[in-house]
Amino acid sequence: MAYQKKGKQKETGVRYKDAVLALKQQGPQRLYVLYGVEDYLREQFLGQLKAACLPEGESEFSFHRFDGASLELQTLADAIDAMPFLTERSFIEVRGLDTNKFPEEEAARFVSLISDIPDYCTVALVMGTEFTPDGRLKVTKALKKQGELLEFAAQGDDDLIRWVAKRFAAWEKRITVPDAKYLIMITGGLMNRMIPEIDKISAFAKDNVITRADIDAVTEKVPDAVVFEMTDLLAAGDADGAMVKLSELLTDKNNVPVMLLAVVGQQLRRLYAAKVAASEHMSVGDVMELCGLRFDFIAQKLLQQARRFPLEVLERSVVRCAEADYAMKHDNAVDDLGLLQEILLGVMVGVR
């Protein structure tokens, strides 16, 4: 199958600096929807927004915070209509209100409500990391028309590497760019997850320069990163090393075989896609888009890994993962762990 060449993957979400600059230049708007996987930046912006709305400080008349799961729309309407006291603006923070799931009658009431927010009031809908606004809904269309929808997506390479360096600098430590990239890769690249890991590494490291050994000694790796290492070992023909990595994952009781199979399957699908992309002379940006990767250095490593596997091995392994997933979920007699090990060893067979 031939793929049309595309440009470099477009960045998603809003740049934090741009959002803060717009807030300073334009002042607070009446309505914000804050969402996205990068909850650290979401909370940082929320703090900036609240400070801009209430520079004199909050009071019981100027600041209202609600739990969206139990919020009555009339309560929200009353808070919106309430005049600020001892402050120029009022600020309303609503957490966890799933605007994708409004019943029809409530949706109409909510649309009417957000269409009539007074100039002295700012409402911030703070969504969970799993939330994505459904653009087909009238509610979402009204939110876009009446307010600012700001998605705080995972940051790109350069911004995140600079941020990692600054976090280590606060500990009077330095980290090289390659080791910063490695840390990003093994932690998943989300800031709230990286902060405690950076603190652990900094407290552990004896010298001013952070080493790879310091990182490996105390950092908890995400399953995706360990599976990446497993496929590296399989490509090198090291089945024992791959099984050791699998054992490491299984020490966490949350990492049951069916969940690990999903991670392994995703990695194999990415390897297959990267193999096809390389044969079509597609760019690293194309591979990022095709495989849903956020960082170009991970895409480059994926391409290097894919070169070591025959296409037919990857294709067969992807199919085998789908079959195993069905078996694990529908056949109680299946040895889930044995099936997962079988797939991993099958990946290694035929490696050049």
N, C-alpha and C positions, 0 to 999 in steps of 0.2 A: 504494500500500500504506500503510495507516495503522499508525502505531507507537504503542504504549501509552506514556504519559508515565511517566518514572521520576524518582526523586530524584537528588540529587547523587551522583556516582560515589564509591563507597566506597574508602577508602584500603586498599591491600594491604600486607602485611608488618608487621613489628614496628617500633615507634618505638625508635630507639637509646637514647634517654634512659630509656624505660620498661624496656628490657631490662637496662640497667646498674643502675637502681634496684632491680629485682627481684633481681638478683645480690647487691647489697649487703644487702638486707633479708633474703633467704632463704638466702644462702650458695650455694656451688656445688652443683649437682645431679649425679646420677650420669652422665647422658648428655645430650649436646647434638648437634643436627644444624644446622649453620650453612650457609645457602645464600642465593641471590638475586643479582641483577645488581649490587647496590651493594657490590662487594668491598672498598671502602675501609672502610665501616662494619663489614663482617664481620670484617676484620682488626683493627680497633680493639677490637671486642668480644672477639675471641679473646685479645688482649693483656690485657684486663681480667680475663677468666676465668682465664687462666693465673696472673696475679698473685694472684688471690683463692685459687687452689688451692695455690700455692707461694709464700707471702709470705716464706719464709725463703730463697728462691732455689732453682733447680733443681739436681739432682744426677743422676748416671747411674742412681740407683736410684728416683728420683721422677718423672723426665720421660722419656717415650718418644715418638718421632715416627716415623710410618710412611708410606710411599707406598702408597696404597690399590690402585694398579694391580698391584703385585707382592706384596701382603700375603697371607701364609698365615694362615688363621683360628686355627691353633694358636699361632702367634707372638703374635697379639693376645690370645688366651686366657691365655697365660703372663704377658704384661705386666699384664693385668687382675688376675690372681691374686697377683702379686708384692707383698709387703708394702712400704710406703714405709719409707725409712731416712733418719733425720735430718730428716724432714718429717712433718707430720700426714697429708698426702694425697699420692696419686700422680696424675699428669696425663698422659693419653695423647692425642696429636694424630694423627689419621688424615686424610690429604689425598687427595681424588680417588677415594674408594671409591664406585663407582656401585651403590648398593643397589637400583636398579631392574633390574639385570641379573644378579642371582645365579641360578645354576642351582638347581633345586629342592632338591637335597640340601644344598648350601651355605647356601641360604636358611634351612632348618630349623636348621642348626647355628648360624648367626648369630643367629637369633631366640632360641635357647636361651642363647647367650652374653650377649646384652645384657639378658636377663631376670634375670641373676644377677650383676650388677656390684656389688661390695661397697661399703659406705658410705664407705670411705676413698679411693675411686677415682673420678675423673671422666674420661669419654671424650668427646672432641670430634671429630665427623665434619665436616670442613671440605670443602664441596663446591665445584665449579666454578660459574661464573656461568651456565652453560647448564643446570644440573641443576634439575629440579623433581620432588619426590617423587611417585610414582605411588600415589595413595590406594587403588587397587584391590588392591594387593599385600599379602600377609600381613606382609612385612618392614616396609612403611611403617606398617601398623596397629600392629605391635609397637613401632616407633620412637616413634609418638605416645603409646602407652600407657606406655612405660618412660622416655621422656625429653622434652626440650624441642626442638621444631622451630621454629627462628627464621629467618624469611625477611627478609633485608635488601634490601628493594625500593628503587627510586629514591625519593628524598625528595620531599615536596610543595613547593609554591611557597614558602611562608613560611619553612620550615626551611632550604631550600636558599639562598634569598636572604640570610638571616642568616649562613649559613655562608660564602657568597661574600664578604660584607662583612667578616667576621672574617679571612678569608685575605688580603684586600687590606690590612686594618688592620695585620696583622703586618709589612707592607712600608711602613707609615705612609702608606697610600693610601686614598682614599675612592672609592666608586662609587655612582651613583644607582640607585634601584630599577629604572627602565626599562632602564638599561644592564646591570644585573645580569641582568635577564630576557633581554635580547638575548644576553648571553654564554651563559646556560644553553641558550637555543634553538640557537645555532650550534655548541655543543660536544656536545649530546645530553643534558646534565644529569647525567652520572655523575661522581662526585667524583674518582676516580683519573685520569680524562681531563682534568678541569678544573684540577687542581693545577698541572701543568706549564704550562698556558696562562696561568693567573693569574700564575705566576712570570715568564713571558716578558713579559706585558703590564706588570707592575710594574717590571721591569728596563728596559723600553723607555720607559715614560711619563716625561716630564720634569717634569710638574706633579704636585701631590698628589692632584688629582681626575682619575680615569680618564675618558677621553672615548671616544666611539664610534670616533673615528679611531684611537685607541691600540689598541682591540680589533681593528679591521679590519686594522691594519698587520701584526700578528704572529700572529694566531690562526688555527689550522688548523680549518676548518669541516668538520663531518660531511656526507656526501653528502645526507642528508635535508634539512639546512638549505639547501644550495645548490639543491636541487630545489624547495624552498619558494620561494626567491627567483626561480627560473625561471618557476614558475607565476604569480607576481606580475607578472613582466615580460610574460608571454603575455597575462594579463588586461588589461594596459595596451596591448596591441598592439605591444609592442617585441620583434619576432622576433630582431633582431640582438643585442639585449642577452641574450636567452635563449640564443642560440647561443654567445655569449661565456662564459656560465656553464657550458654543456655542455663547452666547450673546457677550461675550468679543471678540471673534474672529470676529463677524459680525460688530463690531465698526470700523474695518478697511474695507473701501469700496472695497479694492482689494480682500477681502476674500468672494467672491460670493459663494452661496451654491454649485454650480457644482464643484468649485475648492476645497471646504472643503470636499465634498463627496469623491473626489480623495484621500485626505489625510486620511479620515476616512476609506475608503476602503483599503488603503495600511496598516493601522494599524490592521484592522481586518484580513487581509490576513496573516500578521505577527503573530498575535495571534493564528490563525488556524495552521500555520506552526509550531509554538513553541509547541502547544498542541500535534501535531502529533510527533514532535521530542522528546518530553518528554516521550511519550508512547513507543517510540523506543529506549529509553535510550541513546539518542545522547548527545554529549558534548555541552558545551557553545560555543566552537569554531564552531561546526557544525551549531548551531542556528545562529551564526553571519553570516556564509556563506549562509545559507538557506534564511535568511531574509534580507541580504544586509546591515548588521549593522557594524559599525566601532569600537564600544566600547563594551568590554565584560560586563561592569557594566549595560549597557542598555539591553543587551541580558539576563542577570540574572534577571533584573526587569521584562522583557517581559515574561520570564518563570514563575515568581511568579504570574503575572497577569493572564496568560493563565490557570493556575491551577484552577482559580475561575470560569471559564466558561465551561459549558458542550460543548463537541465537536460538537454536532448537532446544538447548538445555533450559534456557530461560522461559521459552514458550511452554515447554512441557511442565516446568515447575509452577508456572502461574496457573495452569489448568489444574494441576494436582492440588494446589492450595484451595482452589474453589471447591473441588471434590471433598477435600478433607474438612473444610468448614461445614459443609452440608452434613457429613458423617458425624462430626463432633456434636452438632446441634440436634440430630435426629436419631442417632443410634447409641443407646446407653451402653451397649456392649463394647464399643470402640475404646481402645487404649489411646486416649488423647495425647499423652506425652510420647508414647511410642510412635504415633502417627506423625507428630511434629518432628521427631528425630529422623524419621524415615525421609521426610521431605528435605530436610537440611542435608542429609547425606546424599540424596539424589541430586541436589544442586551441584555437589562437588564432582559427581561422575561426568566424565567427558570434558572437564575443564582443560583448556590448552596450557 
